[in-house]
Amino acid sequence: MKTWDLIDMDAPSGTRSPVVLHSEDEQARAVLIVLHPGQALGDHEVREGAFVTVVDGAVTVELGDESFAGGPGTLFYFEPHERHSIASADGARILLVLARWPAPGHYEDGERELAQG
C-alpha cells in the first residue's frame, strides 16, 4: 500500500511542476496538480479517460459553452478526447487520475522511448 498527503505535498511551481504520484502501465496514472491563484490548464484533451477531483480550493471547468464550478470533494470525469479547461481564481489542488494509462495510441512512434528517458 502507498499513501500520499495531497494537502501538504509540495508542488512549488504550480502547473509547471505536477507531481506524478503513481504510474503503472496498463493501469492508471495519478498526478497531483497545484493551481496557483489565476493559473489554468488551458483548453486541452487527453487520450485517456480522466477523473479530476478537487482536493482543496475551487476550480471552474469550461466544457464547450458550459461552465461548471467545483470545490473540495467535487469529482469530474472527462471522456477520452473531450476538450476542456480548468482554472482557479484563488488557487486549488486537484488530483488527476488517467485510466487506462497509457491509452492505446497515447504515444506516437518513438515517443514512449523518449518519455522513459
Backbone bond lengths (Angstrom), bond angles and torsions (degrees), N, CA, C in turn:
res aa  C-N    CA-C-N  psi(-1)  N-CA   C-N-CA  omega(-1)  CA-C   N-CA-C  phi
1 M - - - 1.429 - - 1.525 108.58 -
2 K 1.320 115.28 145.14 1.457 122.06 174.68 1.523 107.67 -125.24
3 T 1.315 116.42 149.96 1.467 120.67 175.46 1.518 109.42 -135.92
4 W 1.335 115.85 154.92 1.448 122.33 178.84 1.524 108.90 -139.44
5 D 1.321 117.09 141.21 1.460 122.69 173.90 1.525 107.37 -95.32
6 L 1.316 116.27 96.17 1.460 121.74 -173.27 1.522 113.28 -71.04
7 I 1.322 117.18 -18.65 1.463 120.44 179.87 1.524 111.08 -80.66
8 D 1.320 118.09 -43.65 1.461 121.55 -174.58 1.521 114.86 -96.06
9 M 1.327 118.06 -6.68 1.459 120.90 -178.31 1.533 109.94 -63.39
10 D 1.332 115.97 135.82 1.454 122.11 -176.97 1.526 111.39 -80.14
11 A 1.320 115.92 133.31 1.463 123.71 172.26 1.528 105.81 -147.29
12 P 1.347 116.76 74.93 1.459 121.55 -166.83 1.524 116.67 -64.20
13 S 1.306 118.33 -23.96 1.467 119.24 -177.01 1.517 112.92 -103.37
14 G 1.298 117.85 18.27 1.467 120.52 177.57 1.508 111.69 58.97
15 T 1.317 116.19 -132.17 1.465 120.87 -174.45 1.522 112.65 -63.06
16 R 1.320 118.40 -17.28 1.470 120.56 179.95 1.526 112.28 -81.81
17 S 1.331 117.75 -7.79 1.468 119.24 179.86 1.521 111.23 -138.52
18 P 1.333 117.30 62.13 1.464 117.82 175.30 1.524 109.78 -62.02
19 V 1.324 115.81 150.03 1.456 121.00 -177.54 1.529 108.60 -107.00
20 V 1.331 116.78 112.61 1.459 120.58 176.47 1.518 107.56 -76.04
21 L 1.323 116.20 113.97 1.452 121.67 -177.95 1.526 111.62 -85.54
22 H 1.316 115.51 -38.02 1.461 120.82 -176.33 1.519 107.96 -154.91
23 S 1.301 116.88 138.50 1.455 121.14 176.65 1.517 108.11 -150.66
24 E 1.292 116.30 113.03 1.458 122.11 -176.91 1.520 108.57 -132.30
25 D 1.339 116.09 119.44 1.461 119.52 179.01 1.516 111.21 -53.22
26 E 1.304 115.38 141.45 1.462 125.04 178.64 1.528 112.28 70.64
27 Q 1.317 118.71 4.97 1.456 121.44 178.44 1.514 109.90 -120.33
28 A 1.309 116.48 -98.63 1.458 121.25 -175.15 1.520 109.91 -153.03
29 R 1.319 114.82 166.15 1.464 122.26 173.19 1.519 106.70 -127.31
30 A 1.331 116.92 131.50 1.469 122.65 177.31 1.521 108.26 -115.42
31 V 1.334 115.94 129.92 1.452 121.73 -175.20 1.529 109.28 -134.92
32 L 1.334 116.51 129.39 1.450 121.47 173.23 1.525 107.86 -91.06
33 I 1.329 116.43 127.36 1.462 121.92 178.55 1.520 107.94 -122.58
34 V 1.325 115.61 126.20 1.456 121.27 177.21 1.524 107.45 -103.05
35 L 1.318 115.81 122.07 1.463 121.44 174.98 1.518 107.33 -99.45
36 H 1.322 116.90 112.73 1.460 120.25 174.74 1.526 108.26 -71.59
37 P 1.329 118.99 160.78 1.466 120.61 -179.71 1.534 111.27 -49.84
38 G 1.319 114.98 127.83 1.453 121.48 179.82 1.511 115.50 85.08
39 Q 1.323 118.87 -7.62 1.467 120.47 179.72 1.519 111.20 -79.48
40 A 1.336 114.64 157.31 1.463 120.51 -179.81 1.523 109.96 -148.91
41 L 1.303 114.71 152.44 1.460 122.21 165.03 1.519 103.36 -97.30
42 G 1.318 116.89 100.37 1.460 121.92 -174.04 1.516 112.55 -59.84
43 D 1.303 116.07 177.80 1.457 122.93 -177.31 1.531 109.88 -50.54
44 H 1.329 116.26 120.15 1.458 121.51 -177.53 1.524 110.03 -157.49
45 E 1.315 114.55 174.74 1.465 122.36 174.20 1.521 107.37 -146.29
46 V 1.317 115.57 159.53 1.461 120.78 173.39 1.524 108.29 -126.48
47 R 1.309 115.68 159.53 1.467 120.48 -178.18 1.517 112.45 -78.57
48 E 1.329 116.60 -22.15 1.457 121.41 -179.39 1.528 110.29 -91.85
49 G 1.343 116.64 166.30 1.452 119.96 165.71 1.524 106.44 -69.72
50 A 1.321 117.89 141.12 1.464 120.59 -174.98 1.523 110.85 -127.06
51 F 1.333 115.16 121.52 1.460 121.52 172.21 1.524 106.73 -99.49
52 V 1.327 117.18 129.59 1.463 121.99 177.48 1.519 107.54 -123.73
53 T 1.337 115.99 120.97 1.454 122.01 178.07 1.522 108.86 -112.09
54 V 1.316 116.60 130.39 1.464 120.41 174.30 1.523 106.97 -80.65
55 V 1.325 116.06 117.12 1.457 122.21 -178.56 1.528 109.84 -89.34
56 D 1.329 115.98 -40.62 1.461 121.61 -177.06 1.524 108.22 -153.81
57 G 1.321 117.18 147.97 1.451 120.97 179.31 1.513 111.30 84.18
58 A 1.323 115.27 -157.90 1.469 120.99 -177.65 1.520 109.86 -142.85
59 V 1.334 115.17 146.49 1.461 121.48 179.23 1.523 110.01 -129.81
60 T 1.315 113.35 160.77 1.456 121.35 169.38 1.517 106.91 -121.31
61 V 1.327 116.02 126.14 1.457 121.85 178.91 1.522 107.96 -105.96
62 E 1.315 116.23 128.57 1.464 122.44 175.15 1.519 107.16 -106.31
63 L 1.323 115.17 128.66 1.455 122.37 179.91 1.518 106.29 -136.79
64 G 1.339 116.43 101.79 1.456 119.38 -174.21 1.522 109.72 63.18
65 D 1.318 116.50 -127.13 1.465 121.63 179.25 1.516 112.54 -91.21
66 E 1.325 117.59 2.70 1.459 121.31 -176.71 1.521 111.48 -102.73
67 S 1.336 115.24 151.34 1.452 122.57 178.87 1.522 108.66 -130.26
68 F 1.334 115.55 136.55 1.458 121.21 -178.00 1.525 108.91 -130.82
69 A 1.324 116.46 136.68 1.464 121.24 176.66 1.518 109.07 -99.88
70 G 1.333 116.17 146.61 1.456 120.30 177.70 1.513 111.28 -146.26
71 G 1.321 115.80 136.83 1.459 122.42 176.67 1.513 109.99 -116.99
72 P 1.321 117.12 -170.12 1.463 120.76 -177.70 1.528 111.96 -52.15
73 G 1.318 115.05 130.40 1.458 120.69 179.81 1.514 114.34 93.44
74 T 1.336 118.07 -8.65 1.468 120.48 178.73 1.521 109.59 -76.32
75 L 1.326 115.99 134.35 1.463 122.62 177.94 1.519 108.54 -117.46
76 F 1.324 115.77 126.28 1.464 122.49 174.60 1.525 108.06 -110.80
77 Y 1.335 116.84 146.96 1.459 120.77 171.97 1.520 108.48 -126.30
78 F 1.324 116.68 132.28 1.456 123.11 177.63 1.520 108.71 -116.79
79 E 1.302 115.84 129.73 1.462 120.97 175.46 1.526 109.23 -66.06
80 P 1.337 118.20 156.36 1.460 119.07 174.62 1.537 110.32 -54.39
81 H 1.312 115.74 135.61 1.472 124.59 178.34 1.531 114.04 69.37
82 E 1.318 118.71 13.02 1.461 121.41 177.46 1.538 108.38 -82.74
83 R 1.328 117.05 114.10 1.464 121.58 -176.11 1.519 110.66 -73.82
84 H 1.338 114.94 137.71 1.457 120.47 -178.61 1.527 109.29 -161.44
85 S 1.324 116.37 168.69 1.458 121.59 171.17 1.523 107.76 -136.52
86 I 1.326 115.73 155.19 1.467 121.75 179.82 1.524 106.96 -133.52
87 A 1.329 116.83 125.99 1.460 121.69 -178.93 1.524 109.67 -132.39
88 S 1.333 114.71 158.05 1.459 119.73 176.26 1.524 109.47 -139.65
89 A 1.314 116.45 119.86 1.463 121.02 179.17 1.526 111.40 -70.04
90 D 1.326 117.23 -40.16 1.461 121.57 -174.44 1.523 114.30 -110.38
91 G 1.319 118.08 1.71 1.456 122.29 -179.62 1.521 111.90 102.03
92 A 1.330 115.91 148.59 1.463 120.99 -178.95 1.520 109.65 -161.87
93 R 1.322 114.95 159.87 1.462 123.15 169.90 1.519 106.13 -116.80
94 I 1.321 115.66 129.12 1.459 119.79 178.36 1.524 109.35 -127.74
95 L 1.311 114.90 146.37 1.455 121.84 175.44 1.518 107.25 -106.95
96 L 1.324 115.84 121.51 1.458 123.02 178.54 1.519 108.14 -104.42
97 V 1.324 117.03 126.57 1.465 121.61 174.75 1.519 107.34 -121.40
98 L 1.323 115.60 118.62 1.461 122.29 178.07 1.515 108.13 -100.44
99 A 1.319 116.30 125.71 1.460 120.03 -178.13 1.533 108.33 -141.40
100 R 1.138 117.81 133.73 1.443 140.30 -10.66 1.523 108.23 -74.67
101 W 1.317 115.62 139.81 1.462 120.43 -177.26 1.514 110.32 -112.62
102 P 1.303 120.00 133.29 1.457 124.02 -21.37 1.519 109.78 -77.35
103 A 1.306 116.25 151.48 1.464 120.40 177.50 1.524 108.99 -66.24
104 P 1.328 116.44 151.63 1.471 117.95 175.05 1.528 109.23 -54.19
105 G 1.320 115.94 131.08 1.461 120.58 179.94 1.515 114.43 85.38
106 H 1.358 118.14 3.17 1.466 119.22 179.92 1.520 110.99 -59.42
107 Y 1.327 115.81 -47.16 1.455 120.78 -179.94 1.523 109.62 -97.37
108 E 1.324 115.47 134.20 1.451 119.77 172.57 1.521 107.69 -86.17
109 D 1.310 118.08 172.44 1.460 122.22 -176.97 1.519 111.56 -47.55
110 G 1.327 116.91 122.99 1.449 123.24 175.69 1.523 115.31 84.00
111 E 1.306 118.96 -14.98 1.466 120.98 -177.04 1.534 112.47 -68.55
112 R 1.309 117.50 -36.37 1.468 120.22 -178.11 1.531 110.57 -60.59
113 E 1.322 116.95 -44.14 1.458 120.89 179.64 1.535 110.37 -63.47
114 L 1.328 117.78 -39.60 1.458 120.88 178.42 1.524 111.29 -65.75
115 A 1.317 117.38 -39.97 1.470 121.67 -178.36 1.526 111.12 -67.60
116 Q 1.318 117.59 -30.97 1.451 120.81 -178.69 1.518 112.67 -86.10
117 G 1.332 116.01 -6.20 1.466 120.07 175.63 1.453 111.48 81.73
